[in-house]
């Protein structure tokens, strides 16, 4: 089992000190290791925590209160089993669904924590699981690999210590970003012996969620070097167009920028859940109004007529023997009795029905062939059954730039050669351009061995029948 260290809650980390290849020095600060946990429950906490979350739903809390009232014999006309069994079924069904969702989170965490990374230990590169990576380790990253932790870039395979990363999992941007190591550490290359003797000290800011800012210094061989965001690779990035690079782990596990931004896993509620709570509140108020009316009617009847029937319908032994006091106490007890009798006004199966519908909706999403993206062989996958209905209630979409929607893909459409436009399809009768459709005939460029099969161009005559002065320019184009 991986051991997750936790810092003393009374101590606030004002700065971080990391020494490369010195686990004893770094151990005194009790930094978090590289184990991550995004799941909500464990075997010990599942039952109490899940029950606490479920009873935040008003219908469940209402029936819990009703169950308590049914245990009081003076006011209960029904056995507690009539409420306990349906409530237990509702809680069990919802708990099973939550358990399945959390099991998938546990499985995802296990896959991430058990990814392999090459770590430099005593001058040798060893294969290590991600969760065993510690602050102060030097690791080697290969091209197209995920960065295991927040690293200070030391050296790369590219000239001048450059490397390229994709930060899609951090900020959603697919365009590559450039990072550059310090010239002094870039000279180490990939010499394991030199890296094994590297004992640089990094003093930097404490863990935070700011992806665009990093401040720190590197002290090595009597010199101090300034560090900024361009010298750091964050966990979740992917190394691209770079054969290899070496980095020093400065933040690991929950201290990484990725985990600092993810926050604590919370119990999410949809707009439908909030609507159901409002509806339940309205139903409960309606029920209380009926009980209050019955209470007033019972009090009046007991004080005017009911007292004459005590020989046949005696009052409870706890009820005062005076007519006024006995009628009042009886009416109050009747209030709770009617609440128990009319409890079915509140639909206990409402939430179960919603949960079952959500579960089958998630299966339909996973099975939907029209939501399959053939380019990357990626089907749709519902990772949780809690938020499915939110997909159909989106009102606004905010996009930072056009590249997010167009995928930064450009298509050649028209061209201008020597001041003349080419590419429009002209109607012979009117001489005006017409709309291009899928049925419009394209130019066959297969004679060119370097042609692009997906490229489409129209009106071969306007481009290939270039005569006079324009012929040479068209041919060169």
Secondary structure, 3 states (H helix, E strand, C coil): CCCCCCCCCCCCCCCEEEECCCHHHHHCCCCCCCCCCCCCCCCCCHHHHHHHHHCCCHHHHHHHHHHHHHCCCCCCCCCCHHHHHHHHHHHHHHHHHHHHHHHHHHHHHHHHHCCEEEEEECCEEEEEEHHHCCCCCEEEEECCCECCCEEEEEEECCHHHEEEEECHHHHCCCCCEEEECCHHHHCCCCCHHHHHCCCCEEEECCCCCCCCCCCEEEEECCEEEEECHHHEECCCCEEECCCEEEEEEEECHHHCHHHHHHCCCCCCCCHHHHHHHHHHHHHHHHHHHHHHHHHHHHHHHHHHCHHHHCCCCCCCCCCCCCHHHHHHHHHHHHHHHHHHHCHHHCCCCHHHHHHHHHHHHHHHHHHCHHHCECCCCECCCCCCCCCHHHHHHCCCCCCCCHHHHHCCCCCCCCEEECCEEECCCECCCCCCECCCCCCCCCCCCCCCCCCCCCCCCCCHHHHHCCCCCHHHHHHHC
